Every structure is written in C-alpha cells, then in structure tokens.
Amino acid sequence: MAPVSDASPYDALLLLSFGGPEGPDDVMPFLENVTRGRGIPRERLEAVAEHYLHFGGKSPINDQNKELLAQLRTELDARGLTELPLLWGNRNWEPYVTDVLRQAHEDGARRVLTVFTSAYSSYSSCRQYREDLGKSLQALADEGRRLDVDKVRHYFNHPAFTDVNAAAVADALGELPGAAREGARVVFVTHSVPDAMNDVSGPPAAGGGAYVRQHLDVAGEVARRASERVGRTLEWDLAYCSRSGPPTQPWLEPDVNDHLRELHANGTPGVVVAPIGFVSDHMEVKFDLDTEAAETAAEIGLPFARAATVGAHERFVAGLVDLVEERAAQARGDEPARPSTGALGPSHTVCPVDCCRNLRAALPAATGEDYRAPAVAGA
C-alpha cells in the first residue's frame, strides 16, 4: 500500500528545542550555556537558578518534549511515515543539536526538516535557533560531513495552534468561581524581549515589530474563537513575563503581575491567564505564571485560572505534521494549501535576508535566503 503521506525529499525530521537542566548540578552550567557572550551578571544567573531549584533543579521542558516526540511518532506512523526518523536536539543542553545531526549523518540522513518549539518571529524565538543550526552545520562540515537543513514555517497562526489555545481559554474560564466568571478578562502572556529586539523582528521589508504584531493577531483570534465557545465576547489584553535585562534597557511591558494588580484595581472580577507565547509548560509558565502570577492574584484577591498550553495535544500535533507535509511539498516544487487564521496570513517559508536581525553580531543563520552552506573539509 502506498504511504498516506510523503515527506520526500527529507530523510529525517528534527524537533529542535531550548533544552533544560535535569538536576540541581546542571542548573548553573545550563544557564551559562544560555547566556554565554551576553555579559549577564553572576547574581542574575543565581536568581534565575532559584526558579529551577524551586522545582528540584529539573526543567519540565525535557519531559514535555519527550511526550511531544511520542505523539509526533504516533501521528507520523498513522500517516504512513513509519520510515521517517524522528530526532530531538537542543540548543542549550543534552541532547545537543550538533551531536544529534552528526548521528543523523552517520545514519544516512542528508536533508533534514526542522520544527522549532517556538511559534513566533524574533531573534530569540527564531534566528538564534537558526544561528545554532548554522554553527552545527559548520562543525559537521569541518568534519567532512555535508548536511542540508530546512524548517517549517512559523505556526503561531496555524489553525491547530489557535484552535487548541481557544479551547484552553474556554476551559480555564469554566474553572473560575461562578461570581467571577461573568465579566472575567483574558490576559494573554508571552515572554518579554527587549524593545530593540521586537523592533527588528520579522522581515525588514515589513518594518519590524513582528513579535508583538503576531502575538496581538493570535490573541485576537484566540479570543474570538473562545468567545464563540462560551457564548459571550471576551475582553482581553497582552502582557509579558520573564524579563531578564538590566533596568536601563527597555523591555516589552506590561509585566503580568503589574497588569493583574491594575485589573483588580479597576474592578475586574476574575482573570484567565493564557500563555499563548509558549508551546508547553516549561519554566516560564511553571514559575512565572503558576507560581508568581498566581501568588500575586491570591495576594490581591483576584480569582485566577491558567489556561493550558498546546503541549502534545493531538490537534496541535496533527497540525505540526500538516506543516511537515506542506514544507515537503514545497521542496518538491508543489504549491500546497497553507492555512492560517487571523489577519496576517501564512508566514514565509524561507527566512528573508536580515529577518529578526542579530543586534550584537552578524552570524550565519541556516534556513535563510542569505545562508550559504559551509565548504566541506576534504571535498
């Protein structure tokens, strides 16, 4: 029987993630990996380390990626892609992406498709991943190995992502006490970044600001879909968490804790906090929202519910595999349907020149229009 799906010309699929420590002894080395070259003071790293130590020194992201991998394998197999190897690599902790790609090459892979565990455009959520892929491909080329890597498009506005988030918002609204539910407000949350990083996010031709623009578009679409589910129009805001820069550097605001206090002061009867900027319940969700923001809400007496992330939800996983099929079809020269929600339309397939520019240095970034594969030693 012919396969249900076709992933050619790709001969492996890589899930590329951030990485996280597996125990207390890993925490500081991990944070040093994350911040290397950025001049972050030691005391700041120690403060962030306490977030991890609060949960026993183990990041939840690794187990969540393992669950996502298991669900991806199930979905790939269900579509007949049983022979497509599924890989997992991290930028900042084991399994490191260079090691994973080296093994993939040993196993015969020559063209790999990548899915990032980050849905939006910005330096931190896209280009830095691409730069790390560029470093890995250079290291492999220095060893005499040639490997080509592509990625699926940004999926922030793919129907699977917005549908699952909308259902999560509606479910969380139902968790609020009855008196708080009617009139409760949705606070969408994402990771704060420096204003300057947002200013250069997305393709230069679009004028920057893609990170905020994409989040606002998704928030509006998720709120609309959740409103249909609950039978009333939900009011919403976008707030931020996990600021880590110096006080003198402008970062995106408002902070979610400050915003919760403001809403309470203005008479909001309850809130649903929806982490649409995150794919799974990793540390920024578990500490910044489930711990700090929940404590803020309890302190001021504001009824609070936190919506689930998309995680390994079967609808989201199916959407990721749809994107794999879409990208493979494009690589074969076809013109597949490219579904999206909201007003922005489907994202670019290959990142344009200077997309989400690195403000500190110009480094080779794979999967972009301006990327040139490194010369292979001995070739």
C-alpha positions as CSV (number, residue, x, y, z in Angstrom):
1,M,0.0,0.0,0.0
2,A,1.3,3.5,-0.9
3,P,2.1,5.7,2.1
4,V,-0.6,8.1,3.2
5,S,1.9,11.0,3.3
6,D,5.1,11.9,1.6
7,A,7.9,13.6,3.4
8,S,10.4,13.5,0.5
9,P,12.9,15.0,-0.1
10,Y,13.5,14.9,3.6
11,D,15.0,11.8,5.2
12,A,14.7,12.9,8.8
13,L,12.6,15.2,11.0
14,L,14.2,17.1,13.8
15,L,12.4,18.6,16.8
16,L,14.7,21.5,17.9
17,S,14.2,22.9,21.4
18,F,15.7,25.1,24.0
19,G,16.9,22.5,26.5
20,G,16.8,22.4,30.2
21,P,18.6,21.0,33.3
22,E,17.9,17.5,34.5
23,G,19.0,18.1,38.1
24,P,20.5,20.7,40.6
25,D,24.1,20.2,39.4
26,D,23.0,21.0,35.8
27,V,21.4,24.3,36.6
28,M,24.3,26.8,36.6
29,P,26.1,25.1,33.6
30,F,22.8,25.2,31.7
31,L,22.3,28.9,32.5
32,E,25.9,29.7,31.5
33,N,25.2,28.0,28.1
34,V,22.1,30.1,27.6
35,T,23.7,33.4,28.4
36,R,27.3,32.9,27.1
37,G,28.6,36.0,25.4
38,R,25.8,38.3,26.7
39,G,27.5,39.7,29.8
40,I,24.8,38.6,32.2
41,P,25.9,39.2,35.8
42,R,26.5,36.2,38.0
43,E,24.0,37.4,40.5
44,R,21.3,37.4,37.9
45,L,22.1,33.8,36.9
46,E,21.9,32.8,40.6
47,A,18.5,34.5,40.9
48,V,17.2,32.6,37.8
49,A,18.8,29.4,39.2
50,E,16.5,29.6,42.2
51,H,13.5,29.3,39.8
52,Y,14.8,25.9,38.7
53,L,15.8,24.8,42.2
54,H,12.3,25.6,43.3
55,F,11.3,22.6,41.2
56,G,14.2,20.4,42.3
57,G,16.6,21.7,39.7
58,K,14.8,19.9,36.9
59,S,13.3,21.7,34.0
60,P,9.9,20.4,32.9
61,I,10.7,21.1,29.2
62,N,12.6,17.8,28.6
63,D,9.8,15.5,29.7
64,Q,7.3,17.6,27.7
65,N,9.5,17.3,24.6
66,K,9.6,13.5,25.1
67,E,5.8,13.5,25.2
68,L,5.6,15.6,22.1
69,L,8.0,13.3,20.3
70,A,5.9,10.3,21.3
71,Q,2.8,11.9,19.9
72,L,4.6,13.1,16.7
73,R,5.8,9.5,16.2
74,T,2.2,8.2,16.6
75,E,0.9,10.8,14.1
76,L,3.7,10.2,11.6
77,D,3.1,6.4,11.7
78,A,-0.7,6.9,11.3
79,R,0.0,8.8,8.0
80,G,2.3,6.0,6.7
81,L,5.6,7.8,7.5
82,T,6.9,5.0,9.6
83,E,10.3,5.1,8.0
84,L,10.9,8.8,8.6
85,P,13.4,9.1,11.5
86,L,12.3,11.5,14.3
87,L,15.1,13.3,16.1
88,W,15.3,15.5,19.1
89,G,18.0,18.1,19.7
90,N,18.5,21.1,22.0
91,R,20.3,24.4,21.7
92,N,21.5,24.6,25.3
93,W,21.5,21.1,26.9
94,E,21.7,17.5,26.1
95,P,20.9,16.1,23.6
96,Y,22.9,18.9,21.8
97,V,21.8,19.5,18.3
98,T,25.3,19.1,16.8
99,D,25.6,15.7,18.3
100,V,22.1,14.7,17.0
101,L,22.8,15.9,13.5
102,R,26.2,14.2,13.5
103,Q,24.5,10.9,14.3
104,A,21.8,11.6,11.7
105,H,24.5,11.9,9.1
106,E,26.1,8.7,10.3
107,D,22.7,7.0,9.9
108,G,22.5,8.2,6.3
109,A,20.5,11.5,6.5
110,R,21.4,14.2,4.0
111,R,18.5,16.5,4.2
112,V,16.7,17.2,7.4
113,L,13.5,19.2,8.1
114,T,13.3,21.0,11.5
115,V,10.4,22.0,13.7
116,F,11.3,24.6,16.4
117,T,9.4,24.5,19.7
118,S,8.8,28.2,19.3
119,A,5.9,29.6,17.2
120,Y,6.8,33.3,16.6
121,S,9.3,35.6,14.9
122,S,12.0,37.3,16.9
123,Y,15.8,36.9,17.4
124,S,15.3,34.7,20.5
125,S,12.5,32.6,19.1
126,C,13.7,32.0,15.6
127,R,17.0,33.5,14.4
128,Q,19.0,32.3,17.4
129,Y,17.8,28.7,16.6
130,R,18.9,29.3,13.0
131,E,22.3,30.5,14.1
132,D,22.8,27.4,16.3
133,L,21.9,25.3,13.3
134,G,24.5,27.3,11.3
135,K,27.1,26.5,14.0
136,S,26.2,22.9,13.9
137,L,26.4,22.6,10.2
138,Q,29.8,24.4,10.2
139,A,31.1,21.9,12.8
140,L,29.9,19.0,10.7
141,A,31.4,20.5,7.5
142,D,34.7,20.8,9.3
143,E,34.5,17.0,9.9
144,G,33.8,16.4,6.3
145,R,30.0,16.0,6.6
146,R,27.5,17.7,4.3
147,L,24.0,18.1,5.6
148,D,21.2,20.3,4.4
149,V,18.6,21.6,6.9
150,D,15.2,23.4,6.3
151,K,12.5,24.3,8.7
152,V,8.7,24.5,8.7
153,R,7.1,28.0,8.6
154,H,6.1,29.8,11.8
155,Y,3.0,28.3,13.2
156,F,1.7,31.0,15.5
157,N,-1.4,31.4,13.3
158,H,-1.9,27.9,12.1
159,P,-5.5,26.8,12.8
160,A,-4.2,23.9,15.0
161,F,-2.4,26.3,17.3
162,T,-5.2,28.9,17.6
163,D,-7.9,26.2,17.9
164,V,-6.2,24.4,20.8
165,N,-5.4,27.7,22.6
166,A,-9.0,28.8,22.2
167,A,-10.4,25.6,23.7
168,A,-7.9,26.0,26.6
169,V,-9.1,29.6,27.3
170,A,-12.7,28.4,27.3
171,D,-11.9,25.5,29.7
172,A,-10.0,27.8,32.1
173,L,-12.9,30.2,32.2
174,G,-15.0,27.4,33.5
175,E,-12.6,26.9,36.3
176,L,-13.3,30.3,37.8
177,P,-15.9,30.7,40.6
178,G,-19.3,31.5,39.2
179,A,-19.4,35.0,40.5
180,A,-16.0,35.8,38.8
181,R,-16.7,34.0,35.6
182,E,-19.1,36.5,34.1
183,G,-17.0,39.6,33.2
184,A,-13.7,37.8,33.7
185,R,-10.9,39.1,31.4
186,V,-8.4,37.1,29.4
187,V,-4.7,38.1,29.9
188,F,-2.6,36.6,27.2
189,V,1.0,36.2,28.2
190,T,4.3,35.8,26.3
191,H,8.0,36.1,27.0
192,S,9.1,39.7,27.2
193,V,12.0,40.7,25.0
194,P,14.0,44.0,24.6
195,D,12.1,46.7,22.7
196,A,15.0,46.8,20.3
197,M,14.6,43.0,19.6
198,N,11.0,43.5,18.8
199,D,11.8,46.5,16.6
200,V,13.9,44.2,14.2
201,S,11.7,41.1,14.4
202,G,10.4,39.8,11.2
203,P,11.4,40.7,7.6
204,P,12.9,44.2,7.2
205,A,10.5,44.9,4.4
206,A,7.6,44.6,6.8
207,G,9.1,47.3,9.1
208,G,9.9,45.2,12.1
209,G,7.7,44.7,15.2
210,A,6.6,41.3,14.0
211,Y,6.9,39.7,17.5
212,V,4.3,42.0,19.1
213,R,2.2,42.1,15.9
214,Q,2.0,38.4,15.7
215,H,1.0,38.0,19.3
216,L,-1.7,40.6,19.0
217,D,-3.1,38.9,16.0
218,V,-3.1,35.5,17.7
219,A,-4.6,36.9,20.9
220,G,-7.4,38.5,18.9
221,E,-8.1,35.3,17.0
222,V,-8.0,33.0,20.1
223,A,-10.3,35.4,22.0
224,R,-12.7,35.4,19.1
225,R,-12.8,31.6,18.9
226,A,-13.0,31.2,22.7
227,S,-15.9,33.8,22.7
228,E,-17.8,31.6,20.3
229,R,-17.3,28.6,22.6
230,V,-18.5,30.4,25.8
231,G,-21.3,32.4,24.2
232,R,-20.1,35.9,25.0
233,T,-17.5,38.4,23.9
234,L,-14.3,38.1,25.9
235,E,-12.3,41.2,26.6
236,W,-8.5,40.6,26.6
237,D,-5.1,42.2,27.0
238,L,-1.5,41.1,26.2
239,A,1.1,41.1,29.0
240,Y,4.6,39.8,29.4
241,C,6.7,37.7,31.8
242,S,10.3,36.7,32.3
243,R,12.1,40.0,31.8
244,S,15.8,39.4,32.4
245,G,17.6,42.6,31.1
246,P,19.1,45.5,33.1
247,P,16.7,48.1,34.4
248,T,18.1,50.7,32.0
249,Q,17.2,48.6,28.9
250,P,13.5,48.9,27.7
251,W,11.7,45.6,27.5
252,L,8.1,44.9,26.4
253,E,5.5,45.8,29.0
254,P,3.3,45.5,31.0
255,D,4.6,42.8,33.3
256,V,1.8,40.3,34.0
257,N,2.0,40.9,37.8
258,D,1.7,44.6,37.4
259,H,-1.2,44.1,35.0
260,L,-3.1,41.8,37.3
261,R,-2.9,44.5,40.0
262,E,-4.2,47.1,37.7
263,L,-7.1,44.9,36.6
264,H,-8.0,44.2,40.2
265,A,-7.9,48.0,41.0
266,N,-10.2,48.6,38.1
267,G,-12.8,46.1,39.3
268,T,-12.1,43.1,37.1
269,P,-13.9,40.2,38.8
270,G,-11.6,37.4,37.6
271,V,-8.9,36.6,35.1
272,V,-7.8,33.7,32.8
273,V,-4.1,33.9,32.1
274,A,-3.4,32.3,28.8
275,P,0.3,31.6,27.9
276,I,0.0,31.8,24.1
277,G,3.6,32.7,23.7
278,F,4.7,29.2,24.9
279,V,4.2,25.8,23.3
280,S,4.5,23.8,26.6
281,D,4.5,24.3,30.4
282,H,8.2,25.0,30.8
283,M,9.9,27.1,33.4
284,E,8.5,30.5,32.4
285,V,5.0,29.0,32.7
286,K,5.5,26.9,35.8
287,F,7.3,29.6,37.8
288,D,6.4,33.0,36.3
289,L,2.7,32.2,35.9
290,D,1.8,29.2,38.1
291,T,3.9,30.4,41.0
292,E,4.5,34.2,40.9
293,A,1.4,35.4,39.0
294,A,-0.8,33.0,40.9
295,E,0.6,34.4,44.2
296,T,0.0,37.9,43.0
297,A,-3.6,37.1,42.2
298,A,-4.1,35.4,45.6
299,E,-2.4,38.3,47.4
300,I,-4.9,40.9,45.9
301,G,-7.9,38.6,46.0
302,L,-8.3,38.3,42.2
303,P,-9.8,34.9,41.1
304,F,-7.3,33.4,38.7
305,A,-7.2,30.4,36.3
306,R,-4.4,29.5,34.0
307,A,-5.2,28.1,30.5
308,A,-3.2,25.1,29.3
309,T,-0.5,25.4,26.6
310,V,-0.9,23.4,23.4
311,G,1.7,20.9,24.7
312,A,1.2,17.5,23.0
313,H,-2.5,18.0,22.3
314,E,-3.4,15.7,19.4
315,R,-4.9,18.6,17.3
316,F,-1.7,20.6,17.7
317,V,0.5,17.5,16.8
318,A,-1.6,16.9,13.7
319,G,-1.1,20.5,12.7
320,L,2.7,20.1,13.0
321,V,2.7,17.1,10.8
322,D,0.5,19.0,8.4
323,L,3.2,21.6,8.3
324,V,5.8,18.9,7.7
325,E,3.8,17.7,4.7
326,E,3.3,21.3,3.5
327,R,7.1,22.1,3.6
328,A,8.0,18.8,1.9
329,A,5.5,19.5,-0.9
330,Q,7.1,23.0,-1.4
331,A,10.6,21.4,-1.5
332,R,9.3,19.1,-4.3
333,G,8.1,22.2,-6.2
334,D,4.4,21.9,-5.5
335,E,2.1,24.6,-4.3
336,P,0.2,23.1,-1.3
337,A,-2.6,24.9,0.7
338,R,-1.1,27.0,3.5
339,P,-3.9,27.5,6.1
340,S,-3.7,30.3,8.6
341,T,-6.0,32.2,10.9
342,G,-6.2,35.9,11.8
343,A,-5.2,38.8,9.5
344,L,-1.5,38.2,8.8
345,G,-1.6,35.2,6.5
346,P,0.8,32.3,6.4
347,S,4.4,33.1,7.3
348,H,7.3,33.0,4.8
349,T,8.8,29.5,4.1
350,V,12.4,30.6,4.0
351,C,13.5,33.5,6.2
352,P,14.4,36.7,4.3
353,V,17.7,38.4,4.4
354,D,18.2,40.1,7.9
355,C,15.0,38.6,9.2
356,C,15.0,39.0,13.0
357,R,18.4,40.6,12.9
358,N,21.1,39.8,15.5
359,L,21.9,43.2,17.0
360,R,25.2,42.0,18.6
361,A,26.9,40.3,15.6
362,A,26.3,39.1,12.1
363,L,26.4,35.3,12.3
364,P,25.5,32.7,9.7
365,A,21.9,31.6,10.1
366,A,20.7,28.4,8.4
367,T,17.4,28.1,6.6
368,G,17.5,31.7,5.4
369,E,17.8,33.3,1.9
370,D,21.2,34.6,2.7
371,Y,22.6,31.4,4.1
372,R,25.4,29.7,2.3
373,A,26.3,26.1,3.2
374,P,29.9,25.9,4.5
375,A,32.6,24.2,2.5
376,V,33.0,20.6,3.5
377,A,36.5,19.6,4.6
378,G,38.2,17.2,2.1
379,A,35.5,17.7,-0.5
